[in-house]
Amino acid sequence: MKLAENLASLVEESSHMDERRPKSRMELKRSLELRIKKRVKEQYINGKFRNLMAKVISNPETLQDAYDCIRLNSNINIAFNDDNTSFDSIAKELCCGSFDVNANTFSISKKGAREEVLVLPNINLRVIQEAIRIVLEVVYKPDFSKISHGYRSGRGHSTALKYISKEISNPDWWFTLLINKKLDACILGKLITVMEDKVEDPSLYAMIQSMFNANVLNVEFGGFPKGHGLPQEGVLSPILMNIYLNQFDHEFYRLSMKYEALSPSLHSDQKSQSKLRSWFRRHLKVAGSKDAALDFKSEVLNYLQKSLHLDVDDRAELLSCQMPHGVRFLGTLVRRNVRESPATRAVHKLKEKVALFGLQKEEAWNAGTVSIGKKWLGHGLKKVKESEIKHLADCRSVLSQISHFRKSGMETDHWYKHLLKIWMEDVKAKAAESEDAILSKYVAEPALPEELRNSFYEFQRQVKTYVSSE
């Protein structure tokens, strides 16, 4: 009982400490979105979300929370109250349908190859768009496919590449489809039809339609493959784009399951064969992996053009993933990642150990020969100095004989450096990487026993041969 009381007081003390700790910007934003999410969940009736515009988006508290989310995204302290914005009046206008989208926009000119006029929302309309964005994310985010990475929280360019390298193993062929299409009346009509499967709210669709008519949505499918569109103006663009292309994500998954039956590796084991896969192979009549990839590309292209009404540039050729230099995708080099068997991994691990062992021996050899070379250098300077002392000089040594030819007034160190310079020119040491390399290769190694040198280099040659072998 005493232990339980202590633990209870510890938990209570910890909770009080959490309350005293100021929340981070992301924690505050998350708490605001959770409050809106709770209001959205309350409108889930008979399998659909209903009256979101009247009950959630037009709620002054929702508009205030959306406004605070915008300020948090701009690193503004939400503790500072802005009295200039009246969310009660905006909510009343939305409820009675008198909110004028056109009156809450402003235009700027975009200069480029041709001058364009860009329509952007003012702060009131921007708050409404943010509220709609959060509401739609609550409704549709659970339905989004895991292969969708464009403009989603915690997902983007880098996570898409990680997904490719982790989830897609042993690919044979690669193709890229570039989408280029702005939101038009046809796509908006299809988008609303798709949204009606989960959301029954004519007022919400009327608001989205009015934003489209006022040219304030600026949704553009284009620039990069699915999941990596160009930067969009307007907070609603990403979520609307993802809702629309979510149809493609599910169709892509269906086609992947269909063409999985064409992989020859699935039929190498007689026990793994199934009648369903055999039926697919008989009816699709595909001769090989490249033909399967071409048919897959054709079906994807047909769905994007015919079902989603998108303009697609398919001039990019089908590329083999076995290319030695890999494939360029979104500015990144993607290489084929072949999964290794346990036996192959064991061999590669052994190769790494052998390469490391060889490197350690090479470093020890270089360190030893450099040490010998430095000792030789110091010993030579010592002998030069001794040659100037008559009772220490050895008249029979070559050094003493050479010392008679040095110029008058030349210091000992200078004379020794002059001799080293002549020696370096003789052995052509300019091509050496460093001073240590000169001492190792031209001083120490030639003085070592030939059998020792041959043994070391033969060992290194065998290491390189083993590591580079397949």
C-alpha positions as a Markdown table, in Angstrom:
| # | Residue | x | y | z |
|---|---|---|---|---|
| 1 | Met | 0.0 | 0.0 | 0.0 |
| 2 | Lys | 2.9 | 2.4 | 0.8 |
| 3 | Leu | 4.5 | 1.7 | -2.6 |
| 4 | Ala | 1.2 | 2.3 | -4.4 |
| 5 | Glu | 0.8 | 5.6 | -2.6 |
| 6 | Asn | 4.3 | 6.7 | -3.6 |
| 7 | Leu | 3.7 | 5.7 | -7.2 |
| 8 | Ala | 0.4 | 7.6 | -7.2 |
| 9 | Ser | 2.0 | 10.7 | -5.9 |
| 10 | Leu | 4.8 | 10.4 | -8.4 |
| 11 | Val | 2.3 | 10.2 | -11.3 |
| 12 | Glu | 0.4 | 13.2 | -10.0 |
| 13 | Glu | 3.6 | 15.2 | -9.6 |
| 14 | Ser | 4.6 | 14.3 | -13.1 |
| 15 | Ser | 1.3 | 15.4 | -14.5 |
| 16 | His | 1.6 | 18.8 | -12.7 |
| 17 | Met | 5.1 | 19.2 | -14.2 |
| 18 | Asp | 3.7 | 18.5 | -17.7 |
| 19 | Glu | 1.1 | 21.2 | -17.1 |
| 20 | Arg | 3.7 | 23.7 | -16.1 |
| 21 | Arg | 5.9 | 22.8 | -19.1 |
| 22 | Pro | 5.1 | 25.2 | -22.0 |
| 23 | Lys | 3.8 | 23.3 | -25.1 |
| 24 | Ser | 5.9 | 23.5 | -28.3 |
| 25 | Arg | 4.5 | 25.0 | -31.5 |
| 26 | Met | 3.8 | 21.6 | -33.0 |
| 27 | Glu | 2.0 | 20.4 | -29.8 |
| 28 | Leu | -0.2 | 23.5 | -29.8 |
| 29 | Lys | -1.1 | 23.0 | -33.5 |
| 30 | Arg | -1.9 | 19.4 | -32.8 |
| 31 | Ser | -4.1 | 20.2 | -29.9 |
| 32 | Leu | -6.0 | 22.8 | -32.0 |
| 33 | Glu | -6.5 | 20.2 | -34.8 |
| 34 | Leu | -7.7 | 17.6 | -32.3 |
| 35 | Arg | -10.4 | 20.0 | -31.1 |
| 36 | Ile | -11.7 | 20.4 | -34.7 |
| 37 | Lys | -11.4 | 16.7 | -35.3 |
| 38 | Lys | -13.7 | 16.0 | -32.3 |
| 39 | Arg | -16.3 | 18.3 | -33.8 |
| 40 | Val | -16.0 | 16.6 | -37.2 |
| 41 | Lys | -16.4 | 13.1 | -35.6 |
| 42 | Glu | -19.7 | 14.2 | -34.0 |
| 43 | Gln | -21.1 | 14.8 | -37.5 |
| 44 | Tyr | -20.6 | 11.2 | -38.6 |
| 45 | Ile | -24.2 | 9.9 | -39.0 |
| 46 | Asn | -25.4 | 6.8 | -40.9 |
| 47 | Gly | -22.1 | 6.1 | -42.6 |
| 48 | Lys | -21.4 | 9.7 | -43.8 |
| 49 | Phe | -20.2 | 13.0 | -42.5 |
| 50 | Arg | -23.1 | 15.5 | -42.7 |
| 51 | Asn | -23.6 | 19.3 | -42.3 |
| 52 | Leu | -19.9 | 19.9 | -41.8 |
| 53 | Met | -20.2 | 23.5 | -43.2 |
| 54 | Ala | -23.0 | 24.5 | -40.8 |
| 55 | Lys | -22.0 | 22.5 | -37.7 |
| 56 | Val | -18.2 | 22.6 | -37.8 |
| 57 | Ile | -16.7 | 25.1 | -40.3 |
| 58 | Ser | -19.2 | 27.9 | -39.5 |
| 59 | Asn | -18.5 | 27.4 | -35.8 |
| 60 | Pro | -16.6 | 30.5 | -34.4 |
| 61 | Glu | -14.5 | 28.2 | -32.3 |
| 62 | Thr | -13.4 | 26.3 | -35.3 |
| 63 | Leu | -12.5 | 29.5 | -37.2 |
| 64 | Gln | -10.5 | 30.7 | -34.2 |
| 65 | Asp | -8.6 | 27.4 | -34.0 |
| 66 | Ala | -7.9 | 27.5 | -37.8 |
| 67 | Tyr | -6.7 | 31.1 | -37.4 |
| 68 | Asp | -4.4 | 30.1 | -34.6 |
| 69 | Cys | -3.1 | 27.2 | -36.7 |
| 70 | Ile | -2.2 | 29.7 | -39.5 |
| 71 | Arg | -0.4 | 31.9 | -36.9 |
| 72 | Leu | 1.5 | 28.9 | -35.5 |
| 73 | Asn | 2.6 | 28.0 | -39.1 |
| 74 | Ser | 4.0 | 31.6 | -39.3 |
| 75 | Asn | 5.8 | 31.3 | -35.9 |
| 76 | Ile | 3.5 | 33.9 | -34.3 |
| 77 | Asn | 2.7 | 33.6 | -30.6 |
| 78 | Ile | -1.0 | 32.8 | -30.4 |
| 79 | Ala | -1.1 | 34.1 | -26.9 |
| 80 | Phe | -1.3 | 37.6 | -28.5 |
| 81 | Asn | -5.0 | 38.2 | -29.2 |
| 82 | Asp | -5.9 | 39.9 | -32.5 |
| 83 | Asp | -9.1 | 41.9 | -32.0 |
| 84 | Asn | -9.3 | 43.0 | -35.7 |
| 85 | Thr | -10.8 | 39.6 | -36.7 |
| 86 | Ser | -14.4 | 38.9 | -35.7 |
| 87 | Phe | -15.1 | 35.2 | -36.1 |
| 88 | Asp | -18.7 | 35.5 | -34.9 |
| 89 | Ser | -19.5 | 37.8 | -37.9 |
| 90 | Ile | -17.7 | 35.5 | -40.3 |
| 91 | Ala | -19.6 | 32.5 | -38.9 |
| 92 | Lys | -23.0 | 34.3 | -39.3 |
| 93 | Glu | -22.2 | 35.1 | -42.9 |
| 94 | Leu | -21.3 | 31.5 | -43.6 |
| 95 | Cys | -24.5 | 30.2 | -41.9 |
| 96 | Cys | -26.8 | 32.5 | -43.8 |
| 97 | Gly | -24.9 | 32.0 | -47.1 |
| 98 | Ser | -24.1 | 35.7 | -47.4 |
| 99 | Phe | -20.3 | 35.4 | -47.4 |
| 100 | Asp | -18.9 | 36.9 | -50.6 |
| 101 | Val | -15.8 | 35.0 | -51.8 |
| 102 | Asn | -15.0 | 37.6 | -54.5 |
| 103 | Ala | -15.0 | 40.4 | -51.9 |
| 104 | Asn | -12.5 | 38.6 | -49.8 |
| 105 | Thr | -9.8 | 38.2 | -52.4 |
| 106 | Phe | -7.0 | 40.3 | -53.9 |
| 107 | Ser | -5.0 | 40.0 | -57.1 |
| 108 | Ile | -1.3 | 40.2 | -57.9 |
| 109 | Ser | 0.5 | 40.1 | -61.2 |
| 110 | Lys | 3.0 | 37.3 | -61.9 |
| 111 | Lys | 5.7 | 38.4 | -64.3 |
| 112 | Gly | 7.3 | 35.8 | -66.5 |
| 113 | Ala | 7.3 | 34.6 | -70.0 |
| 114 | Arg | 3.7 | 35.9 | -70.0 |
| 115 | Glu | 2.1 | 38.1 | -67.4 |
| 116 | Glu | -0.5 | 36.3 | -65.3 |
| 117 | Val | -2.9 | 37.5 | -62.6 |
| 118 | Leu | -2.9 | 35.4 | -59.4 |
| 119 | Val | -6.0 | 35.6 | -57.1 |
| 120 | Leu | -5.2 | 35.1 | -53.4 |
| 121 | Pro | -7.5 | 35.0 | -50.4 |
| 122 | Asn | -7.5 | 37.7 | -47.7 |
| 123 | Ile | -7.2 | 36.8 | -44.1 |
| 124 | Asn | -11.0 | 36.0 | -43.6 |
| 125 | Leu | -11.1 | 33.6 | -46.6 |
| 126 | Arg | -7.7 | 32.2 | -45.7 |
| 127 | Val | -9.1 | 31.2 | -42.3 |
| 128 | Ile | -12.1 | 29.5 | -43.9 |
| 129 | Gln | -9.8 | 27.6 | -46.3 |
| 130 | Glu | -7.7 | 26.4 | -43.4 |
| 131 | Ala | -10.8 | 25.3 | -41.5 |
| 132 | Ile | -12.0 | 23.3 | -44.6 |
| 133 | Arg | -8.5 | 21.9 | -45.0 |
| 134 | Ile | -8.4 | 20.5 | -41.5 |
| 135 | Val | -11.9 | 19.1 | -41.7 |
| 136 | Leu | -11.2 | 17.4 | -45.0 |
| 137 | Glu | -8.0 | 15.9 | -43.6 |
| 138 | Val | -9.9 | 14.4 | -40.7 |
| 139 | Val | -12.4 | 12.8 | -43.2 |
| 140 | Tyr | -10.0 | 11.6 | -45.9 |
| 141 | Lys | -6.6 | 11.1 | -44.3 |
| 142 | Pro | -7.4 | 7.6 | -43.0 |
| 143 | Asp | -8.4 | 6.6 | -46.5 |
| 144 | Phe | -5.2 | 7.8 | -48.2 |
| 145 | Ser | -2.9 | 5.1 | -49.5 |
| 146 | Lys | 0.5 | 4.6 | -48.0 |
| 147 | Ile | 2.1 | 5.2 | -51.4 |
| 148 | Ser | 0.8 | 8.8 | -51.3 |
| 149 | His | 3.6 | 11.2 | -50.1 |
| 150 | Gly | 2.7 | 14.6 | -51.7 |
| 151 | Tyr | 2.0 | 17.5 | -49.4 |
| 152 | Arg | 1.1 | 15.4 | -46.4 |
| 153 | Ser | 2.3 | 15.9 | -42.8 |
| 154 | Gly | 5.6 | 14.2 | -42.2 |
| 155 | Arg | 5.8 | 13.0 | -45.9 |
| 156 | Gly | 7.5 | 14.5 | -48.9 |
| 157 | His | 10.4 | 14.1 | -51.3 |
| 158 | Ser | 12.7 | 12.3 | -48.9 |
| 159 | Thr | 10.1 | 9.9 | -47.5 |
| 160 | Ala | 9.0 | 9.0 | -51.0 |
| 161 | Leu | 12.5 | 8.0 | -51.9 |
| 162 | Lys | 12.8 | 6.0 | -48.7 |
| 163 | Tyr | 9.6 | 4.2 | -49.5 |
| 164 | Ile | 11.0 | 3.3 | -53.0 |
| 165 | Ser | 14.2 | 1.9 | -51.6 |
| 166 | Lys | 12.5 | 0.0 | -48.8 |
| 167 | Glu | 9.3 | -1.4 | -50.3 |
| 168 | Ile | 10.2 | -1.9 | -53.9 |
| 169 | Ser | 12.8 | -4.7 | -54.2 |
| 170 | Asn | 14.2 | -6.4 | -57.3 |
| 171 | Pro | 12.5 | -4.1 | -59.9 |
| 172 | Asp | 13.3 | -4.8 | -63.6 |
| 173 | Trp | 11.9 | -1.7 | -65.3 |
| 174 | Trp | 11.3 | 1.9 | -64.6 |
| 175 | Phe | 9.1 | 4.5 | -66.2 |
| 176 | Thr | 8.1 | 8.1 | -65.4 |
| 177 | Leu | 4.8 | 9.9 | -66.2 |
| 178 | Leu | 4.7 | 13.7 | -66.0 |
| 179 | Ile | 1.3 | 15.1 | -65.2 |
| 180 | Asn | 0.4 | 18.6 | -66.3 |
| 181 | Lys | -3.2 | 19.8 | -65.6 |
| 182 | Lys | -4.9 | 22.8 | -63.9 |
| 183 | Leu | -8.2 | 22.4 | -62.1 |
| 184 | Asp | -11.1 | 22.9 | -64.5 |
| 185 | Ala | -14.9 | 22.5 | -64.3 |
| 186 | Cys | -14.7 | 18.8 | -65.4 |
| 187 | Ile | -12.2 | 17.8 | -62.8 |
| 188 | Leu | -13.9 | 19.8 | -60.1 |
| 189 | Gly | -17.2 | 18.1 | -60.9 |
| 190 | Lys | -15.6 | 14.7 | -60.7 |
| 191 | Leu | -13.8 | 15.7 | -57.4 |
| 192 | Ile | -17.1 | 16.7 | -55.8 |
| 193 | Thr | -18.7 | 13.4 | -57.0 |
| 194 | Val | -15.8 | 11.5 | -55.3 |
| 195 | Met | -16.2 | 13.5 | -52.1 |
| 196 | Glu | -20.0 | 12.9 | -52.0 |
| 197 | Asp | -19.2 | 9.2 | -51.2 |
| 198 | Lys | -18.0 | 10.2 | -47.7 |
| 199 | Val | -19.4 | 13.7 | -47.2 |
| 200 | Glu | -23.0 | 14.8 | -47.7 |
| 201 | Asp | -23.0 | 18.6 | -47.5 |
| 202 | Pro | -24.3 | 20.8 | -50.4 |
| 203 | Ser | -23.2 | 23.9 | -48.6 |
| 204 | Leu | -19.6 | 22.8 | -48.4 |
| 205 | Tyr | -19.5 | 22.0 | -52.1 |
| 206 | Ala | -21.2 | 25.3 | -52.9 |
| 207 | Met | -18.4 | 27.1 | -51.0 |
| 208 | Ile | -15.7 | 25.1 | -52.9 |
| 209 | Gln | -17.5 | 25.9 | -56.2 |
| 210 | Ser | -17.6 | 29.6 | -55.4 |
| 211 | Met | -13.8 | 29.6 | -54.6 |
| 212 | Phe | -13.2 | 27.9 | -58.0 |
| 213 | Asn | -15.4 | 30.5 | -59.7 |
| 214 | Ala | -13.3 | 33.3 | -58.0 |
| 215 | Asn | -10.0 | 31.6 | -59.2 |
| 216 | Val | -8.8 | 31.4 | -55.6 |
| 217 | Leu | -8.2 | 27.6 | -55.4 |
| 218 | Asn | -5.2 | 27.5 | -57.8 |
| 219 | Val | -5.0 | 23.7 | -57.8 |
| 220 | Glu | -2.5 | 22.4 | -60.3 |
| 221 | Phe | -1.5 | 18.8 | -61.0 |
| 222 | Gly | 1.8 | 19.1 | -62.6 |
| 223 | Gly | 5.6 | 19.3 | -62.7 |
| 224 | Phe | 6.5 | 16.0 | -61.1 |
| 225 | Pro | 5.1 | 12.5 | -60.9 |
| 226 | Lys | 2.2 | 11.6 | -58.6 |
| 227 | Gly | 2.9 | 12.6 | -55.0 |
| 228 | His | 5.4 | 15.3 | -55.9 |
| 229 | Gly | 3.5 | 18.2 | -57.4 |
| 230 | Leu | 4.8 | 21.8 | -57.7 |
| 231 | Pro | 4.3 | 24.2 | -54.8 |
| 232 | Gln | 0.7 | 25.2 | -54.7 |
| 233 | Glu | -0.8 | 28.6 | -53.9 |
| 234 | Gly | -3.6 | 28.3 | -51.3 |
| 235 | Val | -4.0 | 26.0 | -48.3 |
| 236 | Leu | -6.8 | 24.0 | -49.9 |
| 237 | Ser | -4.8 | 22.9 | -53.0 |
| 238 | Pro | -2.8 | 20.0 | -51.5 |
| 239 | Ile | -5.7 | 18.3 | -49.8 |
| 240 | Leu | -8.0 | 18.6 | -52.8 |
| 241 | Met | -5.2 | 17.3 | -55.0 |
| 242 | Asn | -4.6 | 14.3 | -52.8 |
| 243 | Ile | -8.4 | 13.5 | -52.6 |
| 244 | Tyr | -8.6 | 13.5 | -56.3 |
| 245 | Leu | -5.4 | 11.5 | -56.9 |
| 246 | Asn | -6.3 | 9.0 | -54.2 |
| 247 | Gln | -8.4 | 7.3 | -56.9 |
| 248 | Phe | -5.2 | 6.7 | -58.8 |
| 249 | Asp | -3.4 | 5.4 | -55.7 |
| 250 | His | -6.1 | 2.7 | -55.3 |
| 251 | Glu | -6.1 | 1.9 | -59.0 |
| 252 | Phe | -2.3 | 1.6 | -59.0 |
| 253 | Tyr | -2.5 | -0.8 | -56.1 |
| 254 | Arg | -5.1 | -2.9 | -58.0 |
| 255 | Leu | -2.9 | -3.0 | -61.1 |
| 256 | Ser | 0.1 | -4.0 | -59.0 |
| 257 | Met | -1.8 | -6.9 | -57.6 |
| 258 | Lys | -2.9 | -7.9 | -61.1 |
| 259 | Tyr | 0.6 | -7.8 | -62.6 |
| 260 | Glu | 2.2 | -9.5 | -59.6 |
| 261 | Ala | 1.1 | -12.7 | -61.2 |
| 262 | Leu | 3.5 | -12.0 | -64.1 |
| 263 | Ser | 6.6 | -12.3 | -62.0 |
| 264 | Pro | 8.5 | -15.4 | -63.1 |
| 265 | Ser | 9.9 | -15.8 | -59.5 |
| 266 | Leu | 6.5 | -16.5 | -58.3 |
| 267 | His | 6.3 | -19.7 | -60.4 |
| 268 | Ser | 9.8 | -21.1 | -59.7 |
| 269 | Asp | 8.4 | -23.1 | -56.8 |
| 270 | Gln | 5.6 | -25.5 | -57.9 |
| 271 | Lys | 4.0 | -25.4 | -54.4 |
| 272 | Ser | 3.5 | -21.6 | -54.6 |
| 273 | Gln | 1.6 | -21.7 | -57.9 |
| 274 | Ser | -2.1 | -20.8 | -57.8 |
| 275 | Lys | -4.9 | -21.2 | -60.3 |
| 276 | Leu | -5.7 | -17.4 | -60.1 |
| 277 | Arg | -2.1 | -16.4 | -61.1 |
| 278 | Ser | -2.1 | -19.0 | -63.9 |
| 279 | Trp | -5.4 | -17.7 | -65.2 |
| 280 | Phe | -4.0 | -14.1 | -65.3 |
| 281 | Arg | -0.9 | -15.3 | -67.2 |
| 282 | Arg | -3.0 | -17.2 | -69.8 |
| 283 | His | -5.4 | -14.3 | -70.5 |
| 284 | Leu | -2.9 | -11.4 | -70.4 |
| 285 | Lys | -0.6 | -13.3 | -72.9 |
| 286 | Val | 2.5 | -11.4 | -71.8 |
| 287 | Ala | 5.8 | -12.8 | -73.1 |
| 288 | Gly | 8.3 | -11.3 | -70.6 |
| 289 | Ser | 9.0 | -8.7 | -67.9 |
| 290 | Lys | 9.5 | -5.9 | -70.4 |
| 291 | Asp | 6.2 | -6.6 | -72.2 |
| 292 | Ala | 4.5 | -6.7 | -68.8 |
| 293 | Ala | 6.0 | -3.3 | -67.9 |
| 294 | Leu | 4.9 | -1.8 | -71.2 |
| 295 | Asp | 1.3 | -3.1 | -70.6 |
| 296 | Phe | 1.4 | -1.8 | -67.1 |
| 297 | Lys | 2.5 | 1.6 | -68.2 |
| 298 | Ser | -0.2 | 1.6 | -70.9 |
| 299 | Glu | -3.0 | 0.8 | -68.3 |
| 300 | Val | -1.7 | 3.5 | -65.9 |
| 301 | Leu | -1.6 | 6.1 | -68.7 |
| 302 | Asn | -5.1 | 5.2 | -69.9 |
| 303 | Tyr | -6.5 | 5.6 | -66.4 |
| 304 | Leu | -4.9 | 9.0 | -65.9 |
| 305 | Gln | -6.1 | 10.3 | -69.2 |
| 306 | Lys | -9.5 | 8.6 | -69.6 |
| 307 | Ser | -10.7 | 8.3 | -66.0 |
| 308 | Leu | -9.0 | 11.3 | -64.3 |
| 309 | His | -9.0 | 13.6 | -67.4 |
| 310 | Leu | -5.3 | 14.6 | -66.8 |
| 311 | Asp | -2.8 | 15.6 | -69.4 |
| 312 | Val | 0.2 | 13.2 | -69.2 |
| 313 | Asp | 3.5 | 13.4 | -71.0 |
| 314 | Asp | 4.6 | 9.8 | -71.6 |
| 315 | Arg | 7.6 | 10.5 | -73.9 |
| 316 | Ala | 10.0 | 9.1 | -71.3 |
| 317 | Glu | 11.3 | 5.7 | -72.3 |
| 318 | Leu | 11.1 | 2.5 | -70.4 |
| 319 | Leu | 14.4 | 2.1 | -68.5 |
| 320 | Ser | 16.0 | -1.0 | -67.2 |
| 321 | Cys | 16.7 | -1.0 | -63.5 |
| 322 | Gln | 19.8 | -3.1 | -64.1 |
| 323 | Met | 21.6 | -0.1 | -65.5 |
| 324 | Pro | 25.0 | 0.1 | -63.7 |
| 325 | His | 24.6 | 3.9 | -63.0 |
| 326 | Gly | 21.0 | 3.6 | -61.8 |
| 327 | Val | 18.1 | 5.8 | -62.7 |
| 328 | Arg | 17.7 | 9.6 | -62.0 |
| 329 | Phe | 14.4 | 10.4 | -60.2 |
| 330 | Leu | 13.6 | 13.8 | -58.6 |
| 331 | Gly | 17.3 | 14.7 | -58.7 |
| 332 | Thr | 18.3 | 11.5 | -56.9 |
| 333 | Leu | 20.1 | 8.5 | -58.2 |
| 334 | Val | 18.0 | 5.3 | -57.6 |
| 335 | Arg | 19.8 | 2.0 | -57.9 |
| 336 | Arg | 18.3 | -1.5 | -58.0 |
| 337 | Asn | 18.3 | -3.0 | -54.6 |
| 338 | Val | 18.6 | -6.8 | -54.8 |
| 339 | Arg | 17.7 | -8.7 | -51.7 |
| 340 | Glu | 20.4 | -11.1 | -50.7 |
| 341 | Ser | 20.0 | -14.7 | -49.5 |
| 342 | Pro | 21.4 | -15.5 | -46.0 |
| 343 | Ala | 24.4 | -17.4 | -47.7 |
| 344 | Thr | 25.2 | -14.3 | -49.9 |
| 345 | Arg | 25.0 | -12.0 | -46.9 |
| 346 | Ala | 27.4 | -14.3 | -45.0 |
| 347 | Val | 29.9 | -14.2 | -47.8 |
| 348 | His | 29.6 | -10.4 | -48.1 |
| 349 | Lys | 30.1 | -10.0 | -44.3 |
| 350 | Leu | 33.2 | -12.2 | -44.6 |
| 351 | Lys | 34.5 | -10.0 | -47.4 |
| 352 | Glu | 34.0 | -6.9 | -45.3 |
| 353 | Lys | 36.0 | -8.6 | -42.4 |
| 354 | Val | 38.8 | -9.6 | -44.8 |
| 355 | Ala | 38.9 | -6.1 | -46.3 |
| 356 | Leu | 39.1 | -4.6 | -42.8 |
| 357 | Phe | 41.8 | -7.0 | -41.8 |
| 358 | Gly | 43.9 | -6.1 | -44.9 |
| 359 | Leu | 43.4 | -2.4 | -44.2 |
| 360 | Gln | 44.6 | -2.8 | -40.6 |
| 361 | Lys | 47.7 | -4.6 | -41.8 |
| 362 | Glu | 48.4 | -2.0 | -44.5 |
| 363 | Glu | 48.1 | 0.8 | -41.9 |
| 364 | Ala | 50.5 | -1.0 | -39.5 |
| 365 | Trp | 53.0 | -1.6 | -42.4 |
| 366 | Asn | 52.9 | 2.1 | -43.4 |
| 367 | Ala | 53.2 | 3.3 | -39.8 |
| 368 | Gly | 56.3 | 1.0 | -39.2 |
| 369 | Thr | 58.1 | 2.0 | -42.4 |
| 370 | Val | 57.4 | 5.7 | -41.8 |
| 371 | Ser | 58.9 | 5.3 | -38.3 |
| 372 | Ile | 62.0 | 3.7 | -39.7 |
| 373 | Gly | 62.3 | 6.5 | -42.3 |
| 374 | Lys | 62.1 | 9.2 | -39.6 |
| 375 | Lys | 64.8 | 7.4 | -37.6 |
| 376 | Trp | 67.0 | 7.3 | -40.7 |
| 377 | Leu | 66.5 | 11.0 | -41.3 |
| 378 | Gly | 67.5 | 11.8 | -37.7 |
| 379 | His | 70.4 | 9.5 | -37.8 |
| 380 | Gly | 71.7 | 11.1 | -40.9 |
| 381 | Leu | 71.5 | 14.6 | -39.4 |
| 382 | Lys | 73.4 | 13.3 | -36.3 |
| 383 | Lys | 76.2 | 11.9 | -38.5 |
| 384 | Val | 76.5 | 15.1 | -40.4 |
| 385 | Lys | 77.0 | 17.0 | -37.2 |
| 386 | Glu | 79.5 | 14.4 | -35.9 |
| 387 | Ser | 81.5 | 14.8 | -39.1 |
| 388 | Glu | 82.4 | 18.4 | -38.1 |
| 389 | Ile | 83.9 | 17.2 | -34.8 |
| 390 | Lys | 87.4 | 15.9 | -35.6 |
| 391 | His | 87.7 | 13.3 | -32.8 |
| 392 | Leu | 84.2 | 11.9 | -33.7 |
| 393 | Ala | 84.5 | 12.0 | -37.5 |
| 394 | Asp | 85.2 | 8.8 | -39.4 |
| 395 | Cys | 87.6 | 9.7 | -42.1 |
| 396 | Arg | 86.8 | 6.5 | -44.0 |
| 397 | Ser | 83.1 | 7.1 | -44.2 |
| 398 | Val | 81.5 | 8.4 | -47.5 |
| 399 | Leu | 79.8 | 11.2 | -45.5 |
| 400 | Ser | 83.2 | 12.6 | -44.3 |
| 401 | Gln | 84.5 | 12.4 | -47.9 |
| 402 | Ile | 81.5 | 14.3 | -49.2 |
| 403 | Ser | 81.7 | 16.9 | -46.5 |
| 404 | His | 84.9 | 18.3 | -48.0 |
| 405 | Phe | 83.0 | 19.4 | -51.1 |
| 406 | Arg | 80.4 | 21.6 | -49.4 |
| 407 | Lys | 80.6 | 25.3 | -49.9 |
| 408 | Ser | 82.4 | 27.5 | -47.4 |
| 409 | Gly | 80.2 | 29.1 | -44.8 |
| 410 | Met | 77.3 | 26.6 | -45.4 |
| 411 | Glu | 75.6 | 25.6 | -42.2 |
| 412 | Thr | 75.3 | 21.9 | -41.3 |
| 413 | Asp | 71.5 | 21.8 | -41.5 |
| 414 | His | 71.5 | 23.7 | -44.8 |
| 415 | Trp | 74.1 | 21.3 | -46.2 |
| 416 | Tyr | 72.2 | 18.3 | -45.1 |
| 417 | Lys | 69.0 | 19.6 | -46.7 |
| 418 | His | 70.9 | 20.2 | -49.9 |
| 419 | Leu | 72.1 | 16.6 | -49.9 |
| 420 | Leu | 68.5 | 15.4 | -49.3 |
| 421 | Lys | 67.3 | 17.5 | -52.2 |
| 422 | Ile | 69.8 | 16.0 | -54.5 |
| 423 | Trp | 68.8 | 12.5 | -53.3 |
| 424 | Met | 65.1 | 13.2 | -53.9 |
| 425 | Glu | 65.7 | 14.4 | -57.4 |
| 426 | Asp | 67.7 | 11.2 | -58.0 |
| 427 | Val | 64.8 | 8.9 | -56.8 |
| 428 | Lys | 62.2 | 11.1 | -58.6 |
| 429 | Ala | 60.2 | 11.6 | -55.4 |
| 430 | Lys | 58.0 | 14.4 | -56.8 |
| 431 | Ala | 55.3 | 11.9 | -57.6 |
| 432 | Ala | 55.0 | 10.8 | -54.0 |
| 433 | Glu | 51.8 | 11.7 | -52.1 |
| 434 | Ser | 53.5 | 13.1 | -48.9 |
| 435 | Glu | 56.7 | 13.2 | -47.0 |
| 436 | Asp | 55.7 | 10.1 | -45.1 |
| 437 | Ala | 55.2 | 8.2 | -48.4 |
| 438 | Ile | 58.8 | 9.2 | -49.4 |
| 439 | Leu | 60.3 | 7.9 | -46.2 |
| 440 | Ser | 58.2 | 4.7 | -46.4 |
| 441 | Lys | 58.7 | 3.8 | -50.1 |
| 442 | Tyr | 62.1 | 5.2 | -50.9 |
| 443 | Val | 64.0 | 4.8 | -47.6 |
| 444 | Ala | 62.5 | 2.1 | -45.3 |
| 445 | Glu | 61.1 | -0.5 | -47.8 |
| 446 | Pro | 64.3 | -0.8 | -50.0 |
| 447 | Ala | 66.3 | -1.5 | -46.8 |
| 448 | Leu | 63.9 | -4.3 | -45.6 |
| 449 | Pro | 64.5 | -8.0 | -46.5 |
| 450 | Glu | 63.1 | -8.8 | -49.9 |
| 451 | Glu | 61.2 | -11.8 | -48.6 |
| 452 | Leu | 59.4 | -9.6 | -46.1 |
| 453 | Arg | 58.4 | -7.1 | -48.8 |
| 454 | Asn | 57.2 | -9.8 | -51.2 |
| 455 | Ser | 55.2 | -11.5 | -48.5 |
| 456 | Phe | 53.4 | -8.3 | -47.5 |
| 457 | Tyr | 52.5 | -7.3 | -51.1 |
| 458 | Glu | 51.4 | -10.8 | -52.0 |
| 459 | Phe | 49.1 | -10.8 | -49.0 |
| 460 | Gln | 47.5 | -7.5 | -50.0 |
| 461 | Arg | 47.1 | -8.7 | -53.6 |
| 462 | Gln | 45.3 | -11.8 | -52.3 |
| 463 | Val | 43.0 | -9.6 | -50.2 |
| 464 | Lys | 42.0 | -7.4 | -53.1 |
| 465 | Thr | 41.4 | -10.5 | -55.3 |
| 466 | Tyr | 39.1 | -12.1 | -52.7 |
| 467 | Val | 37.2 | -8.9 | -52.0 |
| 468 | Ser | 36.6 | -8.0 | -55.6 |
| 469 | Ser | 35.6 | -11.6 | -56.6 |
| 470 | Glu | 31.9 | -12.4 | -57.4 |
